Amino acid sequence: MIIDIFNHCYPKKFLKEYVKTKYSKIAWMKVEPSIRERADFWDPETRVKIMDKFGIGIQVLSLAMTPYQLPSEPFELTKIANDRIVEEFVYKYPERFLGVATLASLTGEALDELDRCIRDLGLKGVQIFTCMNGKPLDRAEFLPFYEKMAKYDLPIFIHPTSVGINEDVNPWPKVYGISLNWPYYSSMAMGMLVYGGILMKYPNLKVVIHHLGGMIPFYAERIHAFYDVHPEFQEQPRGLGIKQLLDKHPLEYFKMFYADTAVNGSMIAMRCGYSFFGTEHVVFATDYPYTLVGPPTYVDLENTMKSVKDLDIPQEHKQMIFEDNARRILKME
């Protein structure tokens, strides 16, 4: 069986409630009519047909929306999204769909929502973003969230967001942001969890990072060299050098992430990511239905599957990427 661990959906009720709000006038919603026409975003029957076509047994669903697209006080909307992923997808096809909660905050009532999603709704993890409420992921105020997830022993899914793009000076904010900034921000978020000591404090955290770890696998030797020899690592603004904060080399922490295969079928990226993270920490994902070539062909979805199949590794290792690793970290019976 193939498990697609990181893909996205829009529950119908969530979309209906969203477009009723004053926030629906933001630029992103200009594409909303095209989403209404793309049933693969919101219709479970359509998704199952596509899954059957490509041999995908289970999809792990998360909300297809990032914080710069969500309103500043989105608690009720994310609650609707979490409820409706279960009701519109998981309950209808329990053998084909698992759900992941989405939080737009990591403090206060969001922690109660996290408990509700995991304990009451049976969701299998939580999606957060590379920047939460304008703050990096290593802030002390977020520690209760990480402590909860460490106790639940379920994965945190980190999705990139285009925080920091200035549309006044950037004439192509969406193209530039998604193609270049998203891998960059994913890498920075990983760095926050590593250098900020979060993974050292909670070593059993399971963190799934989108798009095969962004820049980290490619720049692994640069990370290695700077940590080992560069004087800037001896003293940081917080008063301690990185070497005084961490109890092992940062690359060992970076390798604790679970990196997904959503790199649009690039064999170069696949080989690089697999070489860095290793068999046990690569998980299959397609980013469906956000494919470069969408219906009816889904060329890059097919190429993503092919990129794993074409890796020069034993078949049992491919099985781990396609299914076994996901089953383990999602605690699937």
N, C-alpha and C positions, 0 to 999 in steps of 0.2 A: 504493500500500500504506500501511496505518496501522501504526505501531510504538508500542506502549504501553510506555514506557520505565521506569515506576516502578509496579510492582504486586507482589503478595506471594503466597507459597505456604507450605504446610507439607508437606514430604516425609513419607511414611508412616513410614519407619524412624526419622526424627528424632522424630516424635511418640511412637512406641512407646518409644524410649530415654528420652525426656524424662519420661514419666509413671512410669517405673521409679525415678527418682531421688527423693531426699528432698525436692527442691525442688518436687515436683509438688503439695505441699500449699499453696503460696502462693495468694493469693486469685484470681489470674488464672485458675488452672486450673479454677475452678468452671465456666467456660464451655467446657471441653474437650469434654464430650459433644456440645454443639451444633456444634462444629467437626467432630467425627466424622460428624455428620449433613449437613454442608455439603461435599459432594464437590467443589465448585468450589475449595476450599482445597487439596486434596491429590490429586485425580484428574486426570491430564492429558487423558484423553478428554473429561471433562466440560468442562474449560476450552476445549478446541479447539471444541466445539460452541457454547459461548457466544461465542467469538471469531468464529466463522463467522457467527453470528446478527447480530453488530454490525459486521462488516466489518473486524475487527482482524487483520492479517496475522501480526504477531510480538509476543510478550510478552517483556519482559526481567524475569526473575524474581529476587526477593530474599526472604530469609527473613522471615516475618511475625511477628517477635518482637523486642522492644526490651530493653535491658540490665536494666531493673528487673524484667523477666520471666525473664531468664536467671539462673542461679546465679552465685555470685561466682567460681567457677573453671570456666568453661564451655568450656574449650578443646576437649575431646573432643566435646562436643555440637555446637559450631559446625563442627568438622571433619566430623562426620557430616552436618550440614545441607548443607555445601558439596559433599560427595561425592554426596549423594542428589539434590540439585537437578539435577546433571548426569545421574546414572543414571536417575532416575525421570521426568525431563521432557526434558532436552536431547537425550539419546541416543535417546529414543523418538520425538521429533518435532523433529529438527534444523532443519527449515525453519520451525518455528513458535515455538520457544523459544530464548532466550539466557539465560545465568545470570550472576548477580552474587554474589561472595563476601560473607560476613558475618564481621566481626571484632568480638569483645567486648573487645579490648584493642588498643593500637597500639604496643606495645613487646614485646621479648623474643621468645618463640616465635610470637607472632602475626605477626611479620614473616616468619618462615619459612613460616607457613601462607599468607600473602599470596603469596609467591613460588610456592608449590606450586599455589595456585588459578589463578593466571594462566598460569604456564609449563606445568604438567602437565594441569590440568583445562580450560584454555581459557576460563575465566570472563572476562567482559568489563568488569570493574570491581569495586569493593568498596563495600559498605554499612557505614557507621559511624553514630554517633549524636551528637546534639547535646551530649552530655556523655559522656566516656569514663572509666570507673573513678572517677567523682566529680570529674573534672578538666575544665577548659575546653579547647577544642581548640587553643589557641595555646601550650600548654606546650612548653618547649624539648625535653623528652624525646620529644615526638612528631615532631620534625623528621625523623628517619630515615624515618618512614612517608611523610611528604610528599615527601621526596626520591625515594623509590622510586616513588611514583605519578607524579611528574613525569617520571621516566625511562621508565616504562611508557607514559605518555601515554594512559592510560585514565581514565574518570571515577570520582570519589568520589561516592557517593550518601549524602546526609545525611538520616537519618530522625529526627524528633523523639521525645523520650521525656519522661516526666512526672517527671523528677528535681526534688525540692524540694516536692512536694505532701505536706502533712501531713494524714493522714486523721483525726487527732484533732480538728482544728479545721475541717476541710472536710467537710461532710456529703455532698457529691457529688463525690468525688475523680475518678472516671472521666469523668463528664460535663464537669466543670469542666476537668479536665486535658486531655482530647482536644480539646474544642471551643475552649478559650481558651489554655491553657498551651502546647500544642504549637506553634501559630503564633508565640507569644512566644519560646519556646526556640529555634525555628528562626532567628528574627531575631537572637537573642543569639549563636547559633553563627556566623552569617554575620558579625556584628560582631567576634567573636573572630578570625576569619580575616583580616578587613580591618584592624582597628585593631591587631591583634597582629603585623601585618607578614608573615603567612604568604603571602598572595597576591603581595605585593611581592617576597618572597624566591624564590617559585616561580611566576613569572607564567604558565607554561604549564599550571598545574593546571586540570583540568576538574572543576568541582564542581556536581553536580545537587542542587538544593534542593527539597524537597517542598513542595507546596501554594503554588506560585507566589510563593515568597519571603516568606511570612508577612506581617509588618508593613512590610517595607522599602519596597515600591512606594508604599503609602499615605502613609508618613511621609518620603518622599524630600526634600521641601522643608524639613521640620524638621531632617533630618540636614544638609542644605545650610546652613541658617541657623546652626545651632549651631556647625558647624565653622568657618564664616567669621567669626562675630562674638562667640561666647561665650568669656569669659575662661578657663573651666575647661579648654578645649582647649589652653591655653598651658602647663599644668603638670599632669602625671599622677603617680600614686603611684610609678611606676617611675623618676621623675626626669627624664623627657623629655616634652615636649608631643607630642600626636599629630602636629602639623605638622612636628615634627622627626623623627618616626619614619617618616612616609610620604613617598614621592616624587611623589605626585599626589593629587588630591582623593579622599576616600573613596568618593564616589558612583561614580567611575570603576572602583573595585575592586568595589563591589557589583554593578555591571552586568556583571562578568565571570562571575557565576554563571549556570548554566543552570536556569531556573525551570520547573517542570512545571505542567501545567494541572489538577491534581487539586484543584479548588475547588468540587466538587459542582455544576457547571453554572452557577455564578453569572456572569452577563454583566458585572455591575459589576466583580467581581474580575478577570475576564478582560481587560476593557478597561484597567483600572488596571495590571495586571501586564505586559500587552503593551506599553503605552505606556512603561513604565519599562525593561524588559529588551530590547525590540526583537525583530524577526523572528528573528535568528540565535541568540538565547539563550532562546527559549521552546521547550520540548519537550512532546510530548503524553504524558499519563499519566492513568490513571483511578483509581489506588489500589485496583484490583480485587483480591480480591473484597470489600474493605471499602467497600461501598456503603450509603448511608442506607436505600435500599429495595432489598433483595436479591432472591433468586430468588422467583418466576420472572420478574419484570418488569425489574429492574435499571434503574429509572427514572433515577437520577442518573448512571449510566454513560452512558446514551443522551444525557442532558442535557450531560454533559461534552463529548461529541463535537459536539453541536449548538452549544455555546458557541464552539467554534473555527470551525465552518462559518459561523456568523452574524456573525463579526467582519467589519467593513467594511474589508477589506484585499484586495489582489490574490490571485487563486487560487494563484499561484506561491509567495506567502508562506505560505498555508495548507499547501501541500505541504511547505514547509520545516519547519513545526511538526509536521505529522503524520508525516513520514518523514525528510526530508533531514538535518535537524540531528542526529537520533539516529544515522543512518548515519555521519555525519562523526565525532562524538565517540566512538562505539563502534568505530570503525575497521572497519566492516563492508565486506566486499568485494562 
